[in-house]
Amino acid sequence: MNDEVLPKTTAVEQPRVLIYCQHILGMGHLIRSMAIARALKQCAVTFINGGESLSGVEVPPWVSMENLPSISSDSEFQELKVHGHGTTLEQVQQVRKHRLMELYDAIRPDVLLIELFPFGRKRFAFELLPLLAHIRLAGGSTRVVCSLRDILVTKSDQIRHEDWVVSIMNQYFDLLLIHSDPTFQTLDETFSRCQDLRCDVQYTGFVTQDSETESDLPVGALTPLPQQIPLILASVGGGRVGYELLDNTVQASSLLTFPHRLAVFTGPYMPDQQYEALRRLASQHPHIEVQRFTPTFQALMQQAVLSISMAGYNTCMNVLKTGTRALVLPFTGHKNDEQTIRAKKLEKCGQLTVLEPEDLTPDRLAAKIAASLTMPHPGQHSINTEGGTHTTATIERLAAQMRIRPLAPDTMSTTVSSHQSDQWLMTLRQFLDAKEAEGHDLHLFLRDDDVDVDEDSLKQLLDLALARGVPMNLEIIPGRLTAAGTAVLKNTLRADHALLSLNQHGWMHSNHEPEGRKCEFGPSRSFTQQLTDIAQGKAILESTFEELFYPAFTPPWNRCTTDTYRALEELGFQVLSKDRGKDRLDEYRFKEISTTLDLYSWKEGARMKSSDEIIHTLIGQLEALPLVGLLLHHKVMTNDAFRFLDQLLCELTRHTVVRFHTFRTVLPLSQESQVTPR
C-alpha cells in the first residue's frame, strides 16, 4: 500500500478512526457522518465515502477522504446504479471490496464506525461482511461501532430483517450508537428486537452540524440585499427527490404580497433538467436565487425567517438548533414513513408545521407561508442536540482503550511477520511461483462436513470464506439442521451467493451398522430405506434454501453402497462426494467429485496432520491430479488449525493460477474434460 491512504495528520499518539458512510439517495447520511468526523479533532480520521462525492463539503485537516467508486439508487430504492462509464455493478463491487480491505490493512484503525449497516444498506453486505470477517480474524485489534439515526424504515419482511440485524450485530459489532434523544424517540419504536442485542447500546442525543465550524465561513453566494428584507430558505437535501416542492415554492413566492428574498438549494444530485427548469422559472423574479449546494446551510437558516424543506434528519436538526420557523414535507416514497414519524412528533412539540401533499399548489403553499410568518418563533425545547459531543467522547474513549489493550494471544491475524518464516509456507510459495511462471492453472475445492447448528467454529470458517474470498462446499446434515444454523449460512450468502455451495450430508448422520465400521447408508439398510432418508433430507434443504441448495451428496463417514448410488440417481443428484478411491464411478448420471486430502487423521481420534505433511501431500497432488479436494472439519478445528488454514488460503489466493471451485462450478469443467489427469 502507498502512504497516501493514511490520514493526512497521522501522529503516533493519535487514535486512528475509520468511518464508512454509504449514501445512495440523499446526502443526509453523509452530512451526519461528516459532522461526527469534524468533531473527532483529537483523532486521525479516514472517511470512506461510498456514494457520489460532494465537493462542497468542508473537510478539516485531521480527516482524509477516500471516495470509493460510487454507487447510488433510484428514488424507490429498487435499483443500484454505478456512475463510471464502461463498468458494470459487479465490477465496481469487486473493486470496492478489495479497496476496503486495502484501506483497513493500511490504517489498522482503533475504531471502525459504520453508518446504518446492518440496520440498513443490506445490499452492501458484499463488501461489509468480508471486511467485518477480516477484522474478526485479526483478533479484536479494532472496535466496530454502528452509527444509527433515530428512526428506522419498516421493511416488508420485518421479522426476517430483524433476525438478520440481531445476528450480524451480535457477531461483529462492539457498540451501537443511536443518534437520538430517548425522551423523544427510542429505537424500539421502529425496531422490536433491541433486548436481543448483546453489544453495548448508547443514546448520544441528536447529531447536528457544528455551527462553530460554519461561523468562519462566508454565508453562501447570495446576492446582497438589505438586511431588513426577510430571507426564506427552501431546500430538498440531496435533490434526487423534492423537485415538486421547490417548483411550487418558487411559484408561491411570486404570489406573496410582501417583500422577501427566496434562496433555493436543489441539492447536488437533482437531475440537470429539473435544476435548469427551476433556474429558468426563478430568472423571472429578481428576488429568487437557485443554487445547488452551500456548506453554510445552518448559518443561512439562522438568518432566515422561514425554512421550507423535506423532513430529513439533518434539516430537522437544523430547525431545532436555529429555532427557525419551518414548513416540512415528509418523503413517503417506497412506503417510507421515517420522515413522517419525525415530522409529526416535532409538530406536536410546536417546532414546525407539516405540509400535506395537497398543499403542493402555488396558491395553498403561498397561504401556508404567509400564515407561518404571522406565528411566533418555536418555543424552547428540551430535546438533546449534543449528539456530536457525546459521540466524539465515546469514540475517543474507546480508541484510547484499544491503544493500551494487549492483542489477544490467540489472534488469527496472518499479517504478523513471524508467521511468514514457517518453512512449509516458503516451500508452498516457491512451488506456486514456479506454476505461476508456467501459467498452468491449479484447480482446488474445499469441503467441510457436519454442518448443522450455529457454533463459533462454523462462524470462524465462514469468516475465512468471506475475508479471503474463497468459495467452500458445506455438507449439511438436514435432519439436525437448526434455525440458527440456517440463519448463519444465509447471512454469509448475503455477501455473495456464489461463495458457498450448500449440499446434503446424509440424513441424520446416524450409524445403522450393528458391527464394523460406522455407516448411515451401509449394507444393513435396504434401497427403500436409503431412498426415503435421502429424499426427506433433500426436501428439507430444498425448501429451506431454495435455489441456494445444490444437489450434491456426501455420505456420512464417506461410506455408502450401490443402493445409495441408485437412490441418488433416482433423486436427481448431480454430484457424489466422498473420499477419492482407486475406482471411479462412471456408470451413473451423477459425477463423483471426491476429496483427495484430509487435514486430519482419525485412527486415534481427530488429530490434525503436521503442516509439513499437509503441504508435502498438497504439492504432490497439485502436480499429479487435475483436481484437488481439501477436506475440513470445523467441529474439531482449534485456533491453531484455523490459523494454519488462513495462512494456506492467503498464500493460495495470492497466485492467479489457483482456481477455487464449488461443486457447481467444477462440474462443467469435469464434464468438458478441462480438468483431466496429467
C-alpha positions as CSV (number, residue, x, y, z in Angstrom):
1,M,0.0,0.0,0.0
2,N,1.1,3.6,-0.6
3,D,1.4,6.1,2.2
4,E,-1.3,8.2,0.5
5,V,-4.1,6.2,2.0
6,L,-3.0,7.1,5.6
7,P,-4.7,10.1,7.3
8,K,-3.0,13.4,6.5
9,T,-2.1,14.3,10.0
10,T,-1.4,10.9,11.4
11,A,0.8,11.1,14.6
12,V,2.0,8.2,16.7
13,E,-0.1,9.2,19.7
14,Q,-3.3,9.9,17.7
15,P,-6.1,7.3,17.8
16,R,-7.0,6.1,14.4
17,V,-10.7,6.1,13.4
18,L,-12.1,4.8,10.1
19,I,-15.6,6.0,9.2
20,Y,-17.6,4.2,6.5
21,C,-20.6,6.0,5.0
22,Q,-22.8,4.9,2.1
23,H,-25.4,7.3,0.9
24,I,-27.5,6.2,-2.0
25,L,-30.4,8.7,-2.4
26,G,-30.0,11.9,-0.4
27,M,-27.0,13.3,1.4
28,G,-28.3,13.2,5.0
29,H,-26.2,10.2,5.9
30,L,-23.1,11.8,4.5
31,I,-23.7,15.2,6.3
32,R,-24.3,13.5,9.7
33,S,-21.3,11.2,9.4
34,M,-19.1,14.1,8.4
35,A,-20.4,16.1,11.4
36,I,-19.0,13.3,13.6
37,A,-15.7,13.3,11.7
38,R,-15.4,17.0,12.2
39,A,-15.9,16.6,15.9
40,L,-13.1,14.0,16.2
41,K,-10.4,16.6,16.4
42,Q,-8.1,14.6,18.6
43,C,-8.1,11.6,16.1
44,A,-6.6,10.8,12.8
45,V,-9.8,10.1,10.8
46,T,-10.2,8.4,7.4
47,F,-13.6,8.9,5.9
48,I,-14.7,6.4,3.3
49,N,-17.5,7.7,1.1
50,G,-19.4,5.1,-0.9
51,G,-21.8,7.4,-2.6
52,E,-21.2,10.2,-5.1
53,S,-18.6,12.7,-4.0
54,L,-19.6,16.1,-2.8
55,S,-17.0,18.8,-3.5
56,G,-18.8,21.4,-1.4
57,V,-18.5,19.5,1.9
58,E,-15.7,21.1,4.0
59,V,-13.1,18.6,5.1
60,P,-11.0,19.6,8.1
61,P,-7.2,18.8,8.1
62,W,-7.5,15.8,10.5
63,V,-9.8,14.0,8.1
64,S,-8.7,12.2,5.0
65,M,-11.3,11.5,2.4
66,E,-11.4,8.2,0.4
67,N,-14.0,8.1,-2.3
68,L,-14.9,4.5,-3.4
69,P,-16.3,4.1,-6.9
70,S,-19.7,5.5,-6.3
71,I,-23.0,3.5,-6.1
72,S,-26.4,5.2,-5.8
73,S,-30.1,4.3,-6.0
74,D,-33.2,5.3,-7.8
75,S,-35.9,7.2,-5.8
76,E,-37.8,4.0,-5.0
77,F,-34.6,2.1,-3.7
78,Q,-35.2,-0.6,-6.3
79,E,-32.0,-0.4,-8.3
80,L,-28.4,0.3,-7.6
81,K,-26.5,2.4,-10.2
82,V,-22.9,2.9,-10.9
83,H,-21.6,6.2,-12.4
84,G,-18.5,5.1,-14.2
85,H,-18.6,4.6,-18.0
86,G,-18.0,1.0,-19.3
87,T,-18.2,-0.6,-15.9
88,T,-20.8,-3.0,-14.5
89,L,-22.2,-3.1,-11.0
90,E,-20.4,-6.4,-10.4
91,Q,-17.1,-5.0,-11.5
92,V,-17.5,-1.9,-9.2
93,Q,-18.4,-4.2,-6.3
94,Q,-15.3,-6.2,-6.7
95,V,-13.1,-3.1,-6.8
96,R,-14.8,-1.6,-3.8
97,K,-14.5,-4.8,-1.7
98,H,-10.7,-5.0,-2.4
99,R,-10.2,-1.3,-1.8
100,L,-11.9,-1.5,1.6
101,M,-9.6,-4.4,2.7
102,E,-6.6,-2.4,1.5
103,L,-7.6,0.7,3.4
104,Y,-8.3,-1.3,6.6
105,D,-4.9,-3.1,6.4
106,A,-3.0,0.1,5.7
107,I,-4.7,2.1,8.5
108,R,-5.4,-0.6,11.1
109,P,-7.8,1.7,12.9
110,D,-8.5,1.5,16.6
111,V,-12.2,2.2,15.9
112,L,-14.3,1.5,12.8
113,L,-17.6,3.4,12.6
114,I,-20.1,2.1,10.1
115,E,-23.1,4.2,9.4
116,L,-26.5,2.4,9.3
117,F,-25.4,-1.1,8.5
118,P,-26.7,-3.7,9.3
119,F,-30.0,-1.9,10.2
120,G,-30.0,-0.8,6.6
121,R,-27.8,-1.0,3.4
122,K,-28.1,-4.8,3.2
123,R,-27.2,-4.5,-0.5
124,F,-23.7,-3.5,0.7
125,A,-23.1,-6.8,2.5
126,F,-21.0,-7.8,-0.5
127,E,-18.2,-5.5,0.9
128,L,-19.0,-5.0,4.6
129,L,-19.4,-8.7,5.6
130,P,-15.9,-9.6,4.2
131,L,-14.4,-6.6,5.9
132,L,-16.1,-7.5,9.3
133,A,-15.0,-11.1,8.9
134,H,-11.4,-9.8,8.2
135,I,-11.5,-7.7,11.3
136,R,-12.7,-10.6,13.5
137,L,-10.0,-12.8,12.2
138,A,-7.5,-10.2,13.2
139,G,-8.2,-11.0,16.9
140,G,-10.0,-7.9,18.1
141,S,-7.5,-5.2,17.2
142,T,-10.3,-2.9,16.1
143,R,-13.5,-2.0,17.9
144,V,-16.5,-1.9,15.5
145,V,-19.3,0.6,16.1
146,C,-22.6,1.1,14.3
147,S,-23.7,4.7,13.9
148,L,-27.5,4.8,13.7
149,R,-30.1,7.5,13.2
150,D,-33.3,7.9,15.3
151,I,-35.9,6.2,13.2
152,L,-35.7,3.1,11.0
153,V,-37.7,2.3,7.9
154,T,-40.2,-0.6,8.2
155,K,-39.3,-3.5,5.9
156,S,-41.8,-5.7,4.0
157,D,-40.1,-8.7,5.7
158,Q,-39.6,-7.0,9.1
159,I,-39.3,-10.3,11.2
160,R,-36.6,-11.7,8.9
161,H,-34.9,-8.3,8.7
162,E,-34.7,-8.0,12.4
163,D,-33.4,-11.6,12.8
164,W,-30.6,-10.6,10.3
165,V,-29.8,-7.4,12.1
166,V,-29.5,-9.1,15.6
167,S,-27.4,-11.9,14.2
168,I,-24.9,-9.6,12.4
169,M,-24.7,-7.1,15.3
170,N,-24.1,-9.9,17.9
171,Q,-21.4,-11.5,15.7
172,Y,-19.4,-8.5,14.6
173,F,-20.2,-5.3,16.5
174,D,-19.0,-4.0,19.8
175,L,-21.1,-0.9,20.2
176,L,-24.3,0.7,18.9
177,L,-24.6,4.5,19.0
178,I,-28.2,5.7,18.5
179,H,-28.2,9.4,17.4
180,S,-31.4,10.3,19.2
181,D,-32.8,11.6,22.4
182,P,-34.6,8.6,24.1
183,T,-37.1,11.1,25.6
184,F,-38.2,12.0,22.1
185,Q,-37.6,8.8,20.1
186,T,-36.4,5.4,21.1
187,L,-35.1,2.7,18.8
188,D,-37.6,0.1,20.0
189,E,-40.4,2.2,18.4
190,T,-39.2,1.1,15.0
191,F,-37.1,-2.0,15.9
192,S,-38.6,-4.6,18.2
193,R,-35.5,-6.7,19.0
194,C,-33.4,-4.2,21.0
195,Q,-33.4,-6.5,24.0
196,D,-31.7,-9.2,21.9
197,L,-28.6,-7.1,21.1
198,R,-25.6,-8.3,23.1
199,C,-23.3,-5.3,22.3
200,D,-23.2,-2.1,24.3
201,V,-26.0,0.3,23.3
202,Q,-25.9,4.1,23.9
203,Y,-28.1,7.0,23.0
204,T,-25.9,10.0,22.0
205,G,-28.5,12.7,21.5
206,F,-29.2,14.1,18.0
207,V,-26.1,15.0,15.9
208,T,-26.2,18.5,14.5
209,Q,-23.8,20.3,12.2
210,D,-21.1,22.3,14.1
211,S,-22.2,26.0,14.0
212,E,-18.7,26.9,15.2
213,T,-17.2,25.4,12.1
214,E,-19.7,27.3,9.9
215,S,-19.2,30.7,11.7
216,D,-15.9,31.3,10.0
217,L,-17.2,30.6,6.5
218,P,-18.9,33.1,4.1
219,V,-22.7,33.0,4.2
220,G,-23.3,31.4,0.8
221,A,-23.0,33.2,-2.5
222,L,-26.4,35.0,-2.3
223,T,-26.7,38.4,-3.9
224,P,-26.5,41.0,-1.1
225,L,-29.9,42.6,-0.2
226,P,-30.9,45.0,2.5
227,Q,-30.9,43.3,5.9
228,Q,-34.5,44.2,6.6
229,I,-35.8,42.1,3.7
230,P,-36.7,38.7,5.2
231,L,-35.0,35.6,3.9
232,I,-37.0,32.4,3.1
233,L,-34.9,29.3,2.7
234,A,-36.1,26.3,0.5
235,S,-34.2,23.0,0.3
236,V,-34.6,19.3,-0.5
237,G,-31.4,17.7,0.8
238,G,-29.6,15.8,-1.9
239,G,-32.1,16.6,-4.6
240,R,-33.0,13.3,-6.2
241,V,-36.5,13.8,-4.8
242,G,-38.3,17.0,-3.9
243,Y,-38.5,18.9,-7.2
244,E,-42.3,19.4,-6.9
245,L,-41.8,21.1,-3.5
246,L,-39.3,23.5,-4.9
247,D,-41.2,24.2,-8.1
248,N,-44.3,25.1,-6.1
249,T,-42.3,27.2,-3.6
250,V,-40.9,29.3,-6.4
251,Q,-44.3,29.8,-7.9
252,A,-45.8,30.5,-4.4
253,S,-43.1,33.1,-3.8
254,S,-44.2,35.1,-6.8
255,L,-47.7,35.3,-5.3
256,L,-46.6,36.7,-1.9
257,T,-47.5,40.4,-1.4
258,F,-44.7,41.4,1.0
259,P,-41.0,42.0,0.1
260,H,-38.8,39.0,0.7
261,R,-35.9,37.0,-0.8
262,L,-36.1,33.3,-1.6
263,A,-32.9,31.2,-1.6
264,V,-33.5,27.8,-3.2
265,F,-31.0,24.9,-2.8
266,T,-31.7,22.0,-5.0
267,G,-29.1,19.6,-3.7
268,P,-26.1,18.4,-5.7
269,Y,-28.0,15.3,-7.1
270,M,-31.0,16.9,-8.6
271,P,-31.2,16.0,-12.3
272,D,-29.8,18.7,-14.6
273,Q,-33.1,19.1,-16.5
274,Q,-35.0,19.8,-13.3
275,Y,-32.3,22.2,-12.0
276,E,-32.3,24.2,-15.2
277,A,-36.1,24.4,-15.2
278,L,-36.1,25.9,-11.7
279,R,-33.4,28.4,-12.7
280,R,-35.4,29.5,-15.7
281,L,-38.5,29.9,-13.5
282,A,-36.6,31.9,-10.9
283,S,-34.9,34.1,-13.5
284,Q,-38.3,35.8,-13.9
285,H,-38.1,37.1,-10.3
286,P,-35.0,39.0,-9.2
287,H,-35.7,38.2,-5.5
288,I,-35.3,34.4,-6.1
289,E,-31.9,32.6,-6.4
290,V,-31.4,29.0,-7.2
291,Q,-28.2,27.1,-6.2
292,R,-27.3,23.5,-5.9
293,F,-25.5,23.4,-2.5
294,T,-23.9,25.5,0.2
295,P,-21.6,24.4,3.0
296,T,-23.0,27.2,5.2
297,F,-26.6,26.0,5.3
298,Q,-27.1,26.2,9.0
299,A,-25.7,29.7,9.1
300,L,-28.2,30.7,6.4
301,M,-31.0,29.1,8.3
302,Q,-30.1,31.2,11.4
303,Q,-30.7,34.3,9.3
304,A,-33.9,33.0,7.6
305,V,-37.4,33.8,8.8
306,L,-38.8,30.5,7.4
307,S,-37.4,27.2,6.1
308,I,-39.3,25.1,3.6
309,S,-37.9,21.6,3.2
310,M,-38.3,17.9,3.4
311,A,-38.3,16.3,6.8
312,G,-34.9,14.6,6.8
313,Y,-32.8,14.1,10.0
314,N,-30.3,16.9,9.3
315,T,-32.7,19.5,8.2
316,C,-35.0,18.9,11.2
317,M,-31.9,19.1,13.5
318,N,-31.0,22.5,11.8
319,V,-34.5,23.7,12.6
320,L,-34.2,22.6,16.2
321,K,-30.7,24.2,16.5
322,T,-31.6,27.5,15.0
323,G,-35.2,27.9,16.2
324,T,-36.3,28.9,12.7
325,R,-39.9,28.6,11.7
326,A,-40.3,25.6,9.3
327,L,-42.7,24.0,6.8
328,V,-41.7,20.4,6.1
329,L,-43.0,17.9,3.6
330,P,-42.1,14.3,4.6
331,F,-40.7,12.0,2.0
332,T,-43.0,9.0,1.6
333,G,-41.6,7.1,-1.4
334,H,-41.4,3.3,-1.2
335,K,-43.8,3.4,1.8
336,N,-41.1,5.1,3.8
337,D,-42.5,6.6,7.0
338,E,-39.3,7.7,8.7
339,Q,-39.7,11.4,7.9
340,T,-43.4,11.4,8.7
341,I,-42.8,10.0,12.2
342,R,-40.1,12.6,12.9
343,A,-42.1,15.5,11.5
344,K,-45.3,14.7,13.3
345,K,-43.6,14.4,16.6
346,L,-41.8,17.7,16.1
347,E,-45.1,19.4,15.0
348,K,-46.7,18.1,18.2
349,C,-43.8,19.8,20.1
350,G,-44.5,23.0,18.4
351,Q,-41.2,23.1,16.5
352,L,-42.5,23.0,12.9
353,T,-45.6,22.7,10.6
354,V,-46.1,19.6,8.5
355,L,-47.2,20.1,4.8
356,E,-49.5,17.6,3.3
357,P,-49.3,16.5,-0.4
358,E,-52.5,18.5,-1.2
359,D,-50.6,21.7,0.0
360,L,-48.4,21.5,-3.1
361,T,-50.1,24.1,-5.2
362,P,-48.8,27.6,-5.6
363,D,-51.9,29.2,-4.0
364,R,-52.1,26.9,-1.0
365,L,-48.4,27.0,-0.4
366,A,-48.4,30.8,-0.5
367,A,-51.1,30.8,2.1
368,K,-49.2,28.4,4.3
369,I,-46.1,30.6,4.0
370,A,-48.0,33.8,4.9
371,A,-49.7,32.1,7.8
372,S,-46.4,30.8,9.1
373,L,-44.8,34.2,9.2
374,T,-47.5,35.5,11.4
375,M,-46.8,32.8,14.0
376,P,-44.3,33.3,16.8
377,H,-40.9,31.5,16.6
378,P,-40.9,28.0,18.0
379,G,-40.6,27.9,21.8
380,Q,-37.8,26.4,23.8
381,H,-37.3,22.6,23.7
382,S,-35.6,20.1,25.8
383,I,-34.5,17.7,23.0
384,N,-30.8,16.8,23.3
385,T,-29.0,18.0,20.2
386,E,-25.5,17.5,21.5
387,G,-25.0,14.1,19.9
388,G,-21.8,15.1,18.2
389,T,-20.1,15.8,21.5
390,H,-21.2,12.6,23.2
391,T,-20.4,10.5,20.1
392,T,-16.9,12.1,20.0
393,A,-16.2,11.4,23.7
394,T,-17.4,7.8,23.3
395,I,-15.2,7.0,20.3
396,E,-12.2,8.7,21.7
397,R,-12.6,6.8,24.9
398,L,-13.0,3.5,23.0
399,A,-9.9,4.3,20.8
400,A,-7.8,5.1,23.9
401,Q,-8.8,1.7,25.5
402,M,-7.7,-0.1,22.3
403,R,-4.3,1.7,22.5
404,I,-3.5,0.2,25.9
405,R,-5.1,-3.2,25.4
406,P,-2.7,-6.0,24.5
407,L,-3.5,-8.1,21.5
408,A,-5.2,-11.4,22.3
409,P,-2.6,-14.2,22.2
410,D,-4.8,-16.4,20.1
411,T,-5.3,-13.9,17.3
412,M,-5.7,-15.4,13.9
413,S,-4.1,-12.4,12.1
414,T,-1.9,-13.6,9.2
415,T,-0.2,-10.2,8.8
416,V,2.3,-10.8,11.7
417,S,5.7,-11.2,10.1
418,S,6.8,-14.1,12.4
419,H,4.2,-16.4,10.7
420,Q,5.9,-15.9,7.4
421,S,9.1,-17.7,8.5
422,D,7.4,-21.1,8.6
423,Q,9.2,-23.5,6.3
424,W,6.1,-25.1,4.9
425,L,4.9,-21.7,3.7
426,M,8.2,-20.9,1.9
427,T,8.0,-24.3,0.2
428,L,4.5,-23.8,-1.0
429,R,5.3,-20.3,-2.2
430,Q,8.2,-21.5,-4.2
431,F,6.1,-24.2,-5.8
432,L,3.3,-21.7,-6.6
433,D,5.7,-19.2,-8.0
434,A,7.0,-21.8,-10.4
435,K,3.5,-22.7,-11.5
436,E,2.7,-19.0,-12.0
437,A,5.7,-18.7,-14.3
438,E,4.5,-21.8,-16.3
439,G,1.0,-20.3,-16.5
440,H,-0.5,-23.7,-15.5
441,D,-3.9,-23.5,-13.7
442,L,-4.3,-25.4,-10.5
443,H,-7.9,-26.4,-9.5
444,L,-9.0,-26.9,-5.9
445,F,-12.1,-27.2,-3.8
446,L,-12.7,-27.1,-0.1
447,R,-15.3,-29.4,1.5
448,D,-16.5,-29.0,5.1
449,D,-18.6,-31.7,6.7
450,D,-21.2,-31.9,9.5
451,V,-22.8,-28.5,9.2
452,D,-26.0,-28.4,11.4
453,V,-26.0,-25.8,14.2
454,D,-24.9,-22.3,14.9
455,E,-21.5,-22.6,16.5
456,D,-18.4,-20.5,16.8
457,S,-16.2,-22.9,14.8
458,L,-18.6,-22.7,11.9
459,K,-18.7,-18.9,12.1
460,Q,-14.9,-18.9,12.1
461,L,-14.8,-21.0,9.0
462,L,-17.3,-18.8,7.2
463,D,-15.3,-15.7,8.2
464,L,-12.4,-17.3,6.4
465,A,-14.5,-17.8,3.3
466,L,-15.7,-14.2,3.4
467,A,-12.5,-12.4,4.3
468,R,-10.3,-14.4,1.8
469,G,-12.9,-14.7,-0.9
470,V,-12.6,-18.4,-1.1
471,P,-15.7,-20.5,-2.1
472,M,-16.5,-23.6,0.0
473,N,-18.7,-26.6,-0.2
474,L,-20.7,-27.1,3.0
475,E,-22.2,-30.5,3.7
476,I,-25.4,-30.0,5.7
477,I,-27.0,-32.7,7.9
478,P,-30.7,-32.0,7.1
479,G,-32.2,-33.9,10.0
480,R,-30.1,-31.9,12.5
481,L,-30.2,-28.5,10.9
482,T,-31.4,-25.8,13.3
483,A,-33.0,-22.4,12.5
484,A,-29.9,-20.7,14.0
485,G,-27.6,-22.8,11.8
486,T,-29.7,-21.9,8.8
487,A,-29.5,-18.2,9.6
488,V,-25.7,-18.2,9.9
489,L,-25.4,-19.7,6.4
490,K,-27.9,-17.3,4.9
491,N,-26.2,-14.3,6.5
492,T,-22.9,-15.3,4.8
493,L,-24.6,-15.8,1.5
494,R,-25.8,-12.2,1.5
495,A,-22.3,-11.2,0.7
496,D,-22.0,-13.5,-2.3
497,H,-24.5,-16.2,-3.4
498,A,-21.7,-18.0,-5.2
499,L,-19.4,-18.1,-2.1
500,L,-20.9,-21.3,-0.6
501,S,-22.3,-24.5,-2.1
502,L,-24.9,-25.9,0.3
503,N,-25.0,-29.6,-0.1
504,Q,-26.5,-32.7,1.6
505,H,-24.7,-34.7,4.2
506,G,-26.8,-37.9,4.7
507,W,-30.0,-37.6,6.7
508,M,-29.3,-37.7,10.5
509,H,-25.6,-38.7,10.5
510,S,-26.6,-41.8,12.4
511,N,-24.8,-45.2,12.4
512,H,-27.1,-48.1,11.4
513,E,-24.4,-50.8,11.3
514,P,-24.5,-53.2,14.3
515,E,-20.9,-54.1,13.8
516,G,-17.9,-53.0,11.8
517,R,-17.3,-49.5,10.5
518,K,-19.8,-46.8,11.1
519,C,-22.2,-46.1,8.2
520,E,-25.5,-44.4,7.7
521,F,-26.1,-45.9,4.3
522,G,-24.5,-49.2,4.6
523,P,-25.3,-52.9,3.8
524,S,-27.9,-53.2,6.7
525,R,-30.1,-50.6,5.0
526,S,-32.4,-51.5,2.1
527,F,-32.7,-49.5,-1.0
528,T,-36.2,-48.2,0.1
529,Q,-34.9,-47.1,3.5
530,Q,-32.0,-45.3,1.9
531,L,-34.2,-43.6,-0.7
532,T,-36.7,-42.5,1.9
533,D,-34.0,-40.9,4.2
534,I,-32.1,-39.2,1.4
535,A,-35.4,-37.9,-0.2
536,Q,-36.7,-36.3,3.0
537,G,-33.3,-34.7,3.7
538,K,-33.2,-33.3,0.1
539,A,-36.8,-32.0,0.5
540,I,-35.8,-30.1,3.7
541,L,-32.8,-28.5,2.2
542,E,-34.7,-27.5,-1.0
543,S,-37.5,-25.9,1.0
544,T,-35.0,-24.2,3.4
545,F,-32.5,-22.8,0.9
546,E,-34.4,-23.0,-2.4
547,E,-32.1,-22.1,-5.3
548,L,-29.1,-21.9,-2.9
549,F,-29.2,-25.7,-2.3
550,Y,-27.1,-27.6,-4.8
551,P,-27.9,-31.4,-5.4
552,A,-24.5,-32.8,-4.2
553,F,-24.5,-35.6,-1.7
554,T,-21.8,-36.7,0.8
555,P,-22.4,-39.9,2.8
556,P,-21.6,-39.7,6.5
557,W,-18.2,-41.3,7.2
558,N,-17.7,-41.2,3.4
559,R,-19.2,-44.7,3.1
560,C,-22.2,-46.0,1.2
561,T,-23.4,-48.8,-1.1
562,T,-24.6,-49.3,-4.6
563,D,-28.1,-48.9,-3.3
564,T,-27.1,-45.4,-2.3
565,Y,-25.9,-44.7,-5.8
566,R,-29.3,-45.9,-7.2
567,A,-31.1,-43.6,-4.8
568,L,-29.0,-40.6,-5.8
569,E,-29.6,-41.4,-9.4
570,E,-33.4,-41.6,-8.9
571,L,-33.5,-38.4,-6.9
572,G,-31.6,-36.4,-9.5
573,F,-28.4,-35.6,-7.6
574,Q,-25.6,-34.2,-9.8
575,V,-22.6,-34.8,-7.6
576,L,-21.4,-37.5,-5.2
577,S,-18.5,-36.5,-3.0
578,K,-16.7,-38.9,-0.6
579,D,-13.0,-40.0,-0.2
580,R,-11.3,-40.4,-3.5
581,G,-10.8,-44.1,-4.1
582,K,-9.0,-46.1,-6.7
583,D,-12.1,-46.9,-8.8
584,R,-14.2,-44.1,-10.3
585,L,-17.9,-44.2,-10.6
586,D,-18.6,-43.6,-14.3
587,E,-21.8,-45.6,-14.9
588,Y,-24.2,-43.1,-13.2
589,R,-25.6,-39.8,-14.4
590,F,-24.2,-38.0,-11.3
591,K,-20.5,-37.2,-11.2
592,E,-18.1,-38.2,-8.5
593,I,-16.1,-35.2,-7.2
594,S,-14.4,-36.5,-4.1
595,T,-11.8,-35.1,-1.7
596,T,-8.2,-36.1,-2.0
597,L,-6.6,-34.6,1.1
598,D,-8.0,-34.7,4.7
599,L,-6.3,-32.3,7.0
600,Y,-6.9,-34.7,9.9
601,S,-6.1,-38.3,10.7
602,W,-8.7,-40.3,12.6
603,K,-7.1,-43.6,13.7
604,E,-6.7,-42.4,17.3
605,G,-9.3,-39.7,17.4
606,A,-9.2,-36.4,15.5
607,R,-5.6,-35.3,15.1
608,M,-4.6,-32.6,12.6
609,K,-1.7,-33.6,10.5
610,S,1.5,-31.6,10.6
611,S,1.8,-28.5,8.4
612,D,4.8,-30.0,6.6
613,E,2.9,-33.3,5.9
614,I,-0.1,-31.5,4.6
615,I,1.9,-29.2,2.3
616,H,4.1,-32.1,1.0
617,T,0.9,-34.0,0.1
618,L,-0.8,-31.0,-1.4
619,I,2.1,-30.1,-3.7
620,G,2.3,-33.7,-4.8
621,Q,-1.4,-33.8,-5.6
622,L,-1.3,-30.5,-7.4
623,E,1.4,-31.9,-9.6
624,A,-0.4,-35.2,-10.3
625,L,-4.1,-34.6,-10.1
626,P,-6.5,-32.5,-12.3
627,L,-8.5,-31.5,-9.2
628,V,-7.5,-31.4,-5.5
629,G,-10.2,-31.5,-2.8
630,L,-9.3,-30.5,0.8
631,L,-11.5,-31.9,3.5
632,L,-12.2,-29.7,6.5
633,H,-13.8,-30.4,9.8
634,H,-14.9,-27.2,11.6
635,K,-16.3,-29.1,14.6
636,V,-12.8,-30.3,15.7
637,M,-10.7,-27.4,14.4
638,T,-8.7,-25.4,17.0
639,N,-7.4,-21.9,16.7
640,D,-4.1,-23.3,15.5
641,A,-5.9,-25.2,12.8
642,F,-7.8,-22.2,11.7
643,R,-4.7,-20.1,11.7
644,F,-2.9,-22.7,9.5
645,L,-5.9,-22.8,7.1
646,D,-6.0,-19.0,7.0
647,Q,-2.3,-18.8,6.1
648,L,-2.7,-21.5,3.5
649,L,-5.7,-19.7,1.8
650,C,-3.9,-16.4,1.9
651,E,-0.9,-17.9,0.1
652,L,-3.0,-19.8,-2.4
653,T,-5.2,-16.7,-3.3
654,R,-2.1,-14.6,-4.0
655,H,-1.4,-16.7,-7.1
656,T,-3.6,-16.2,-10.1
657,V,-3.1,-19.7,-11.4
658,V,-5.0,-21.1,-8.4
659,R,-8.7,-21.7,-9.1
660,F,-11.1,-22.4,-6.2
661,H,-14.3,-24.2,-7.0
662,T,-17.6,-25.2,-5.6
663,F,-19.3,-28.3,-7.0
664,R,-21.5,-26.1,-9.1
665,T,-18.5,-24.5,-10.9
666,V,-16.3,-27.6,-11.1
667,L,-18.9,-29.9,-12.6
668,P,-19.0,-28.2,-16.0
669,L,-15.2,-28.3,-16.1
670,S,-15.1,-32.1,-15.4
671,Q,-17.8,-32.8,-17.9
672,E,-15.9,-30.8,-20.6
673,S,-12.7,-32.7,-19.7
674,Q,-10.9,-29.4,-18.9
675,V,-9.5,-30.9,-15.7
676,T,-8.1,-34.2,-16.9
677,P,-5.3,-36.3,-15.4
678,R,-1.8,-35.1,-16.2
